[in-house]
Amino acid sequence: MARILPAKAVPEFLKAYNVTEFGPDCPPEKLMIKVWDLYGTKPQDEANAPGTGQFVAAVVICDSCSRNVELDRARLSKPKA
């Protein structure tokens, strides 16, 4: 089941998974990230969940322009340090 990352985790997610497809018209505070966790890896405290994890897939959606980017397991398997 999918979950929405907390807004404070968005910048960490964008940096860790090198999401550069959004320009200046789509700042991090306008982005929503929906993630699908690997079975059994969903954090207990979703409100304070980090921007990285064991994700199967993710979709980054801009609230202002409705642009979106899909990230598959291969792209999510190796976050940048």
C-alpha positions as CSV (number, residue, x, y, z in Angstrom):
1,M,0.0,0.0,0.0
2,A,1.2,3.5,-0.8
3,R,1.9,6.3,1.6
4,I,2.7,10.0,1.3
5,L,6.1,11.1,2.6
6,P,5.9,13.9,5.2
7,A,6.7,17.4,3.7
8,K,9.9,17.7,5.7
9,A,11.3,14.5,4.1
10,V,10.8,15.7,0.5
11,P,14.2,17.6,0.2
12,E,16.1,14.5,1.6
13,F,14.3,12.2,-0.9
14,L,15.0,14.5,-3.9
15,K,18.7,14.6,-3.0
16,A,19.1,11.0,-2.1
17,Y,17.5,9.7,-5.3
18,N,18.8,12.4,-7.6
19,V,15.4,13.7,-8.7
20,T,16.4,16.6,-10.9
21,E,13.5,16.6,-13.3
22,F,11.7,19.5,-11.6
23,G,12.7,23.1,-12.4
24,P,12.4,26.3,-10.4
25,D,8.6,26.4,-11.0
26,C,8.3,23.2,-8.9
27,P,10.0,23.9,-5.5
28,P,10.2,21.1,-2.9
29,E,7.3,22.6,-0.9
30,K,5.0,22.1,-3.9
31,L,6.0,18.4,-4.4
32,M,4.2,15.4,-3.0
33,I,5.9,12.1,-2.9
34,K,4.0,8.8,-2.8
35,V,6.1,5.8,-2.0
36,W,5.5,2.0,-1.9
37,D,7.6,0.4,0.8
38,L,9.2,-3.0,0.5
39,Y,7.0,-5.3,2.5
40,G,7.6,-5.0,6.2
41,T,9.8,-1.8,6.0
42,K,7.2,0.9,6.5
43,P,8.3,3.1,9.4
44,Q,6.3,3.0,12.7
45,D,6.1,6.8,12.9
46,E,5.1,8.0,9.5
47,A,4.9,11.6,10.5
48,N,8.6,11.6,11.2
49,A,9.6,9.2,8.4
50,P,12.9,9.9,6.7
51,G,13.2,10.6,3.0
52,T,15.1,7.4,2.3
53,G,14.1,3.8,2.8
54,Q,13.5,0.5,1.2
55,F,11.1,1.6,-1.6
56,V,9.7,-0.5,-4.4
57,A,8.4,2.5,-6.3
58,A,7.7,6.2,-5.9
59,V,5.9,8.9,-7.8
60,V,6.8,12.6,-7.3
61,I,4.0,15.0,-8.2
62,C,4.1,18.8,-8.4
63,D,0.9,20.3,-6.9
64,S,1.2,23.5,-9.0
65,C,1.7,22.1,-12.5
66,S,0.6,18.4,-12.1
67,R,3.9,17.2,-13.6
68,N,5.0,13.9,-12.2
69,V,8.0,11.6,-12.3
70,E,7.9,7.8,-11.6
71,L,10.9,6.1,-10.0
72,D,11.3,2.4,-10.2
73,R,13.0,-0.1,-8.0
74,A,16.3,0.2,-9.8
75,R,16.5,3.9,-9.3
76,L,15.5,3.6,-5.7
77,S,17.8,0.8,-4.8
78,K,20.9,2.9,-4.3
79,P,20.4,6.3,-2.6
80,K,23.3,8.7,-2.8
81,A,25.1,9.2,0.5
